[in-house]
Amino acid sequence: TILIHNHRCVDHVLLLKDGHVMTQPTTGEAPSPRGLHAACRIGNRLVVFGGAAQGGAMSNEVFVLDYPSSSSSSLWEWKRMEITSDAAPSPRASPCFCALDDSCGIVFGGATVEASKGGLHGCDDLWLL
């Protein structure tokens, strides 16, 4: 089964299973419509970081989708995570994001807007989420 989340998925995700695409309803606070975000599976959760809204504003928000480990349960719930550290990744689009283990992931790079320099500029920082 492949889980798909795109900019139109605000109350559902898509599941590709056995060659068929199915809509899986979700509850909770989902990410706003966005593209250029990064997502990875950490444990039994989908974690979504950053991205850009349709209007172009970039985000450093983190959302977690808890999904059941068996197909018998139907509760798929989004939660918006609060960044509790004084240090946090800047809002960005297109970062790399991968699981380090079953409880955390690494975010690297992407691009952010730097108005003083004009346009997009690459990020070369590394964050543990």
TAQUIJO-V696342 format. One line per field, one symbol per residue. phi: phi as a letter, one per 30 degrees, with the letter a starting at -180 (. if undefined). Layout:
phi = ???
//
This chain:
phi = .ccbbbdcccbabcbcbhibcbccdbbiddedeabidcbadbicbcccbijbdedjdcbbdbbbcdbddbddccdcbdbdccdccdcaddeabhddbbdcadbabccbijbbdbedciidbdcbcbbcc
//
